[in-house]
Amino acid sequence: MSHAGDNGGFSVRLISIVTVLFFCGLSAASADAYKEFKDFNVSCSVAMTCTIQTLAKTPKQPPVNAFSLLRKAGPDTPLDILVAAQDELSAGSDIRLSVDGKQVLILPVAKGVRDENTEYTFAGGADSLKLLEALRNASKLEIAYTAKGGPGTSSFSLSGLVAALIFTDEVQGRLKARDALQVKGDGTSPAAAVREIATVADIPEAIRDEFKGPDGTCSFSDDDGFDNIGGFDADVGDDAHFLALPCGDGGAYNQPYAFFASQSGSIDQMALPDMAPDGPTTTSQAWNIDWDQQKRILTAFFKGRGLGDCGGWNKWRLDNGGEGLVFALLEARSKDDCDGNYDNGPENWPATWPVGKK
């Protein structure tokens, strides 16, 4: 099932369908990582930026309701502190963090960067590492603040923190590295293989205009549309990079992406092989994507409706051959009946490629 849209503003490098439509027995893997550890959860993006979060235990519905530690992949990256507040905290006030009853850190609200999700981010440094040392062997964190309704204190359980730190180190390849959060050693953390493209300004200049303004092929109706989703730039070896970028407005449950190969000084949009009712074809977009950097596997799931009980699912492998970066279609599956039956998920729906595959 093809769910594509033409991007006439790009030069699309079409690929011989004969060379890319074949089956390979690789299994799909999630692009990102998420796991819960008692009162903590860890979520990591495709670029392995990991957020370690816990929610307030008391009081009920407090102005400050979540505490997080954020770390990007790569050697010696800082550990940022995130404090979520439903209401804007009082200007000129401080956030005071106490661990097991002992005050450890004071963060001036003015030094935090507040996003539209009401989360304050405090850049990491010596203070955040000092806080981490206090947290790892403690049982309770208290955050005192001043909001519109006056001063208050939110309490957080630290149960599960150590396991969350170990998981984060593992996901980012830091186990037994000098800069590990928990399991330290003499090793070195690997360089980040995937870079997040968080804003239009981060897009390579050669294709940036296509993502902004009324004439951009992949521009959004909202100026912040791209920034709210973001894409990534993956180093795939041999001086080649694979870029996946959100391409224009999607919908309530579908978001299209366009893909680019950056190689030998040029950037070209890539075509994706696909199966249509009348045979092989190519498409310029994929929807709701997952990327496995290690296996070079891209998956996409176009939802026929929000329940996710119908639509189309594809799996491709990215190869770097004589023609440069190309996609090979490994599997294509679809389900047309939106009947409330998930049939064990889209990875198990009827296959349209390879022919005869169950």
N, C-alpha and C positions, 0 to 999 in steps of 0.2 A: 504494500500500500504506500503510495507516494503522497506526501503532504509537503509539497515544495512551492516555492515562489521564485519567480525570475528576478534576478538582480541585474537589470540591464546596465546599470552604471558601472559594473565591474567587468574586467576582462577575465572570464571564467576559463580555466584551463581544463578542457574536457579530456577524459581519459578513456582509452579503449576498454569497452565493456568486457570484451573477451578476456583481457588480461587480469581483470579484477573481480570477476564473479566466480568465486570458488569457495569451497567449504574448508575450514580448518577447525580442529577440535579444541579451541581455546575457550575457557569459561569466562563469563563476564565478571567484572569486579567493580565495586563502587569507586567512584572518583574521589569521594571524600570519606571521612571517618566520623562515626558518632558512637559513643558508649557511655553508659551510666555506671557510676560507682557510689553506691549508697546515696548520700545527699549531694553528690556532684555529678555533673555531666561534662563530657568533652566533645566538642564539635570541631572538626578540621576541614578546611576548604580544599579545593583541588590543589592549590598552591601550598598546602600543608601549613596554613596559618591556623593555629589551634586556640580555641577559647575554652578555658576551664571555669565552669560556672556553678554557683550554688545560690539557692533562693532563700529569702528570709523566712525564719521559723516564727518569729514574733516581732511586733504585734501583727494582727490580721490586717491585710491590705495596707502595709506601711508605705509612706512616701518613698523611702529607699527600699527597694524590693529584691535587688540582685547584686551580687558581687562576683567579679570575674577577673581572671588573669589571662592575658593574651600574649602569645608569642608567635612570631613568624619563623619560618624555616631558615636555615643557614647558620653559619658559625657565629657565635657570640651575639646573637640578636637580643635586644632588650626584652624585658618582661614588663608589659604595660599593665596598669591597674584600671579596671572599669567598674564604675559604680552606677547602677541604674536607678533613676529617680522619676517617679510618675509626674511630679511637678518640679519646675525649675527651683533649684536651691537658692537661698538668699544670697544676693551679691555681697561680696566681702566676707562671707562666712567661711568656716573651715569644716572639713570632714575629718573626724577623729576616729582612728581605728585602734581598738583595744583587743588584745588576745589574752584569753583567760583572765580577764580583769586588769591587765596591765596595758597602759597606753603605749603603742609602738610607733605610730606614725600620724602626722598631721598633714593633711592635703588641703591647701587653699583652693576653694572653688574656682577662683580666678585662673588657676593654672590648668584646670581641666577643659577639654574640648567637648562641648555638648553636641550630640548629633540629633537628628530628627526623631530618633527612637528614644529620646530622653536619657541617653547613656552618656556619662562623663568619662572621658578617657584621659588618664594621667600617664605621660610618657615614662617608660621604664628607666631605671638607673640603680644607683646604690640603694636608694630608699626602698624600691620594690623588692630587691634581693634581701634586704634586712627584714622586711615584712614576711617574706617567704620563709626565712629561717625560723621566725617566731611561729608561723602557722603550722609548719609540718608536724610538730610534736604536740600540738594543742588540741583542744576540743571545741572551743567556742570563739567566734569573732563577733565583736560588737562594733557597729558603725554609728557614731553620733553625728547629727547634722542639724541644720536649721532650714526649714521649709516655710511655705506660706502660712501654715498653721502653727508655726513656732518650732521650738527645738524638739527633737525626737531621737530615739535610738532603735536600730534594727539589730536583731540577733540572728546569727547564722551558725549552723552546725558545720564542723570541719570533718565529719565522718566521711571517709572515702577520698580525702584529698591526696594522700600519698599514692594510692592506686591510680588516681587521675594523673598525677605528675609522671608516674612511670609510663603510663599509656601514652602520654604526650611525647615523652622522650623517645619511645619506641616508634611512634608514627613518624617523627621527624628525624629518625636515624641518630639519635643522641645517646643511646644507651652506652654507658661507660666512656662517654666523652667528657672532656674537661668542663664544658659548659652545660652539662646535663642539669636538669632541674632536681633530679632525685638520685639516679644511679650514676654516680660520677666515676671517672677513670682517667686514663692518660690519652684516650683517643681524641680525634678531631671530628666535629660535626661536618657532614657533607654540605657542599654548596647547594643552594636551592635550585632545583631543576625547573621549577615552574614559577613564573612571576605573575602576580595578579595585575590585571589591567582594570583599575578601579574607576577611572574617569576617562572621558573622551580625550582629555589632554595627554593621557598615557598611551594612546593609540599611535602607532608609527605615522609620521607626518604624511607619508605617501598615500595613505588611505583614510586619513582622519576626516577629510571633508565629507566623506560618504556617511559619516555618523553624526553630522550636525547640520543645522539649517533646514529650510523647507525643501531643498533640492537633494538632500542626502538620501541615498538609496536605503540606508539603514538607520535613518534618524528617527527619533521618538517625538511624539506629540508633546510630551512633557520634557522640559529642559533637563530635568534630573533623571529621566527615564533610564539612560545608560548607567549612570552612577548607582542607581538603586539595585542594579543586577550585577554588572561587572563581568569581565571576561578574563582570559588568561593567555600567557605566552609560555609555551613549553619548549625547552631545549631538548631536541630529539637527536642530537649528535651530528657530527660531520658539518659543523657550522650551520645547521639547519634549525629553524624554529617553526613550530606549529601554533597558530593563533586561533582561538575560538572567541568570537565576539557576539554579544546579543545584537540582533539585527531588527530594530524597529519594534513597534508595539505588538504584543502578542494577544493575550486575553487573560481571563480569570485563572486559567489553569494550563495554558500553553505559552511558551516563549521560544521564538525562532532564533537560531544562531547562524552566522556565516563563518566560514573557515578560510584561513590564509596560510600559504607557505612562504616563509621568508628564507631565501637561499640565494647565494651568489649575488648579493647586492640588489635583488629585486623581491617584490612582494606580489604574489598572485593569489586570486581567490581560487579555492579548490572546489572541484566538483565531487559529488558523492554518488557512487553507483547505487542504483535502487531497482526494485522490481515494480512494474506497473501491470495492470490487468492484461495488456497486450504484449508484454515482454520487457526486456531490460531497458533501462533509461538512466538518466542522471538527474540529480537535483542539486540546487545551490544552497539549500538550507537543511538543518535538522532541528528538532524541537526537544526541549527539556532534556538536555544532554548530561552524560556522565563521561568522565575521562580517566582511564587508568594509565598513569604515566609509566609505570614499570612495564606493563604489557603492551603499551601503545594501542589500547583498545578504546574506541569511542562507541557509546551506545546512546540511543535516542528513543523517546517514548512520546508519540503524539497521542494525546487523550481525546477520544471521541466525545467525552463529556467528563465533568469533574469527578465522578465516581471512579474513573479509571478502569471501567469494565469493558471498554471497547476502544478501538483505535489501531495504531500501527507501531511496531517496535523493530528497530534495526540495530545491528552490530557490525562495526567496521574495524579493520586493523590498518594502522598507518604504516606504510612501507617507504623506505628510502632507497629507490632503485635507480636504474639508468635514466629514467625520466624525472628524477627528483622525487619529492614527496607525493605519494599517491595513496588513495584509500582502496582497500580490498573489502568488498562486501562479504561478510562471513555468514550472516543470518538476516532474514527479513521475515517478520511474522505479523499477522493482522487478525483482527476480530471485528466483524461488522455489526454484530448484534449487541446492542446496549441493553442487556437483559438482567443486569444486577449480578451476573455470575462472573467472577474474576478468573475462573479456570486456572487457579494457581499462578496467576500473574502473567504479564505479557511475554515473558521468556518461554512460556509453555503454550502459547497460542498456536494455531495452525501456521505452518511455515509456507511461505511463498518462495523462499530460497534458503538452502538448496532445494531443488525440486525433489520431492519424495521424502524429505526429512520430516520426522514427526516432531 
